[in-house]
């Protein structure tokens, strides 16, 4: 329990009591509620450490521990004789409990299901993303040291570290939220913390249709591609909904197939029972022991997978992923950062070249053309909405060039007075080359779906 309590205030706070009253009664001074509560919380933390019986608490269940700590904090608040109302005292108690059991000032944000990103730029500057838009919050940390302690609490829970020799770290919270932190010397103005949150329930394809991220026809096509074991690569920028779409599409993998997932930070939430999950590991203090995605992809091939899902390819592991797709592990899914399907092809070529396999550009393109069946492009628009803008088929090679053809597109046509993006989902009228492959798998789609136009106003 001691490691969870904020011990940093011991050296910096006066041990005498009554400072709260002096803050309010000092002649000519103006009460500062925020400064008051910051100092009160740190003082109470120190006193709490002095009074609680750690050995007794270690034998209690989680809920009982919280109740015991709450009672102790409430007693300490009363002893301070602070000029606070009952509501303010209750809030201070809750904030101290958040410091002890959670992530301090961030806990209220983590409890808000409408927030998708929490971005701490400085201890006094915290933003959130809600509905695709950024908003500044009134949440603040006391100082850099306070923020750093919260970061250390996050990374220590998953066995990782952050210090001057290792100032960058990726981690995850128990609810699956993805965390990135940077501290000095790489963070110039103090510690930086970014938390990418995911909904309590993974969105399904039908939910994405309701949100107008795609049309019913587009969903039926993608559902058929997953069931027919086509290899699908999802492209998009940061925060464009790649992982959300990957989760949704993975739900159409049959329950009787063995799925192996590989990620930097485990965030996929597959609904199937037979899922083997693997996650990379950073280097230890000596700089050794790191396990990269490429090693996990190679290892996955020895695990008798029916499907391999890589959270994101970003380096030389792209070659091993393509080879897996070409050697019987079809039906694989992965994501890549790219602005268009053509850009995605270019990035794949570069990443395969990083594998030092001495492959010529034509050989690389042949690998890609024979492995990838479909690109799905996601984009985030100025109004915060996320939509699928391209469903693009890989046709093959024409001389030294990989040929693509768009099956569905989203075309932006304008913006309403309220700032909402207007546009239309448009089928290009081309029936995909893999249409016959779907029919062979018993998936029959109406041909008229490739002639549809859906307006978004």
N, C-alpha and C positions, 0 to 999 in steps of 0.2 A: 504493500500500500504506500510505503514511503516514497517510492519512485514516482508515484502518480501525483504527489502533492508538490505544490510550488514552493521549493525551498530557497529560491533565489532572493526572496525578500529579507532573509535573515540578516544579511550583512548591511543592507541599505536602509533599514527602518529603525527609528528610535524605539527602545524597549519600554519607554514610559507611556502610560495610558493618558487619555484625556486630550490627545492632539486633535480629535475631531471637534470637540467643543471649542478649542482655541481657534480652529480654522473658521468657525462661525462667529466667534465673539471678538476676535481681534479687531481693534478699532480701525476703521477705515477700509477693512477688507471686504471683498464680495464673495459670498459662498459659491463654490464651484462644485456642483453635485458630482460631475464625472470624476474630478480629482479626488473628491471625498470617497467615492465608492471604490476607486482603484486602490487607494491607500488602505481603506478598511479591509478589502478582500485580502491584500497581501499580509496585513497584520494578523488577521484571523487565520490565515494559512499557517503562519509561524506558530501561533498559539495552539492550533489544532494538532500540529505535529508533536508539541510538547505534552499534550494531554491524552491522546488516544492510545489505547492498548493495541499495538499492532498484532501481537501474538493472538489475542482474543479475536480480533477481526478476521484473521486469516482462516479461522475455522468456521466462519459464518457463510451462509449462502449470499449470493449477490444482492438480492433485494433487502435482506436484513442488514447487510453492511451499509447500503445507502441510507436506510432508515436510521441506523446508529449514528452515521456521520451527520445526517441532517439534524438530529437531536443535539449533537455536540455543537454544531455550528450555531444553531438557534440560541443555545445557552450563552455562547461567546458573544453573539450580537447583543443580547440583553445586557451582558456585563459591560459592554463598551459604552452604554448609555448614550447612544448616538441620537442626534436630533432628526431622526428619520421617521416617516409614517410607517404604519403596519405594512402597507403595500410595498413601500421602498425596502423595508427590512426583508420581506419575503423575496423580493427580487434579488437582493444581495445574497441571500441564502441559496437561491437557485443558481446564481452565477458562480458561487464558490463550489457547489456540487458539480457544475459543468467543468470547472477547472480540475477537480479531483477525478471525476469519472469520464469526462469527455474532452472536447477540444476548446474549452474556454469560451471566448466570445463568439466562436463560430458555431456553437451548438444550436442556437435558434435557427441559423441559416440551414444547417444540416437537417433540421426537422421539417423544413418547408419543402413539400414535394414539387412546388412549381419552379424551384430554382434548379437550373441545369449546370451552372458554373459558379464557383466562388473564387474570386481573384483578389489576393492580398498584394497590393503594390508597395505599400509602406504600412507600418503599424497603425497609422491614422487614416489610411485610404484603402477601403475594402469595397469592391464592386461585386455584383452578381449579374448573371444573365438569366432573364426570365422571358419566355416567349420569344427568344431570339434577339432580345434587346438588352443592352448593358445599363445598369442602374447603380448609382452610388448608394451605399448603406450608411447608417449612423454607427455601425459596429467599429470599435477601435480596440487595439491592444495598448497596454501601458507603455511599452517601448520595444526596441529591437530584441532585448533579452527575453521579454515575455513571448514575443512571436517565435523566437528561436526555440524556446522550450516546448512550445506546441508542435513545432516541426519535428523536434527530436522525439517527442512522444509518438507521433505518427509513424516515423520510420523505424523506431525501435520495436514496435509491435510486429513488424514483418521481418525482423532480423536484419535490417539494413542500418547504415550509419550515414551521418552527414557531419563533416567537419572541414577544416581548411584544406586538408589533403584530399578530401572527396566532397567538393562543395555542391555537386549536382546529384540529385537522387530522384528515382521514380518509386512509388509505393502505391498501396491501395488501402482503403479503409475496410472494416469488416463488412459493410454493406455493398462492397464492390466498387465504390467510387475511386477514380484514378487520381493520384496525387503526384504533383511535380513540385520540387522545391529547389531553390538556388540560394546559396548564402555567400557572404563575402569570402574570398576576394572577387569572385566572378559577378556577384550581385553588388553593383556599385553603391547603391543608396540603402543597403540593408537587406535582410532576408526577403525573399519572394516566395509566395505560396500560391499554387493553382490547384483547384480541385474540380475535376470533371465528374459530375454526378449523373446517375442513371435512375430512371423511374423505379419505383418499388416493384412494378410489374413490367416485364418486357413487352413492348408493343408488338402486336401481331400485324400481319399483312392487312387485315380488315381495318385495323385502327389507322394504318397509314392511308388507306383509301378515304376514310372518314376525314382525316386531316388534309386531304387533297394533295398528298405527297406523290400520288400516282393514281391512275384510273383502275377500275375493275378489270378492264381488258389487259392492261399492263401487268397487274398482279397475277391474273390467270396464266399469262405467258411465262412469267418468272417462276411461278409455282410449278408449271409443267417442266421447265428447264431443270429445276432442282430434282424433281422426281425422276426425270429421264437421265440424270447423272451427267449433265453438262458441266463443264468447268467454268465458273463464273468469277470474274474479277470486278470488284466494286471500287470505283474511283471517286475521288472527291477531295475537297479542301478540309482544313481543320474545322471541326464542329458542323460539318455539312450533313451528318447523319449516317455515315458509313457503317459504324458499329451497330446502330439501331436497325438498319436495313439487313445487315448480316445476321443479327439475331432473329429477325422476322423470317428471313428466307430459310434459315437453318431449321425452323420449326416444321418445314415440309419434308425433311429427311425422314424416311420410314423408321419406325421404332425398332425394327429388328436389325438395324445396321450398327456396326461399331464405329464410333466417331472419336477421332483424336484431335484435340485442340491444342494449339501452340500460341503463346502470347508473351509479350514483354511484361505486362501486368494483367493478371487474370481479370477480365471484365465481361467476357461472354457469358450469357445465361441461357444455355440450351435446355430445352424442355424434355429431351429424351433421357432414358435411364442409362443406357450404355454409352457413357461419355468418359474418355480418359483425358484428363486435363494436365498440361505441362506448362511451365512458366520459366522464363530465363532467370539467371542469377548473376548479380554483379560480382566483381572481383572482391576479395577480402582485403584486410588491412595491408597484407604483403603484396597486393596487386595480382594475386593468382586466384584460381578457382572459378573464374567467370565461365558461365555456360550461355552460349549465344543461340539465337533462333536457328541458325544453320545446323548446329549440332542436334537440336531437338527435332528438326525436320528429318535429318538422316536417321535418328533413333526411332522416329515414328514409323518409318518404313519397316522396322523389325517388329512392330507391335500388332501386326495383322489388322490394319485399319481398313474399313470400307470407305471412309471419307476422312480427309485431312482438312482441317480448317485452321488457317494461320490468321491471327488477328490482324497483322499488317506485315507486308514484305517491304523492306526498306534498304536492303543491302544484298550481299552475295548469296543469301539464302534463296533468292529468286530462282537461281539455276536449279537448285535441288527441288524446289517446288514445281518447276516446269517439268523436270525429269520424272517426278512422281506422277504428275498428271499424264505424262506420256507413257507410263509403264504400268497401266492397269488401275491406278488410283484416281479414276475419273469421278466426277461429282464433287470435286473439291471447291472450296470457297475461300477467298482471301480479299484483302483490301489494299489499296495503294493510294498515296497522295498524288493527285493529278487533277488538272483543270478540265481536261477533255479526254475522251477515249484515245485520240491520237497522241496526246501528251503522255497518257498512261503507257502506250506502246514504247515511246521514246525512253521513259523512265525504266521500263523493264529491260530494254536493251542495255542501258548504262549499268544497271544493277547486276545483270548477268555478266557483263564485262568485268565487274569488280571481283568475280570469283576466280580470276586468273586461270581460266580453263583453256587458254590459247585457242579460243574459238573465233573464227572470222565473223564479220557482221552478217553475212548471208546465213551461216549456220545458226547464229543466234536467232535470227528472224524466223528460220524454219522451225526451230524449237518452239518459239512463241506461237506461230501460226497453227502448229499441230496440237498445241496443248490448250490454249485458251479458246473457248467457244463464244464467250459473251462478255462484253463490257457493260457495266451499269454505272452511269454517272450521276452522282448526287451533288446538289448545289444549295447553298444558303443564300437567300435573297435579302435585299435591303430592309424589308419589313420583318425579318426574322424567320420567315417560313422556309422550310426545307422541302425540296422536290427532286424527283428523278427527272433529269433533263435529257438523258440519252439512254436508250437501250440499243446497243450496237453489236452486230454480229461480226465475227471474224470469218471472212470468206476463205482466205488462203493466201498464196503468194502469186504475184504477177511479176515475173522477172525477179528483181531484188526488193520488191516493195510488198508489204503486207496490205492486203485489201480489206476494207471495212465497209459495212453498209448499215445505215441507221434503220431501225424498225419502228421506234417511237421517239418522239422529240417533245420537249416543252419549249414553246416559243413565247418569250416575254413581249407583250404588246404595249405596256404602259403602266402608269401608276395612278391610283384613284386619289381624290382630294384628301382622303384619310391616310394616304401613304401606303396603301395596300398594292401589292404587285398584281397586275392583270396579265393574263396570257392564255395559252391554250395548249392542251396535250393533243398532239397530232400524230396519227399513224402515217407513215410515209407511203403506204400502199404496197410495200414490198413484203411478200411472204418470205419468211426466213428460210435459208437453206436447210436448217435443222428441223424444219416442220415435219418432214418425213420421218426423221428419227423420233420425234415425239409420237407420231402415229404408231410406229412400231412398238412403242412402250405402252400403247393403249391410251394415249393422251390425245384426244381429238378436240382441236380448237376451231371455232367457227371462222371461216376465212374472212367474213365481213368485219371482224375485229381489227383487221389490218387496213381498214378504210375509215376509221372513226376519228372524230374531232370533238374534244370536250373543252368548252370555254370556262375560264376562271375569271370572274369579275369581282 
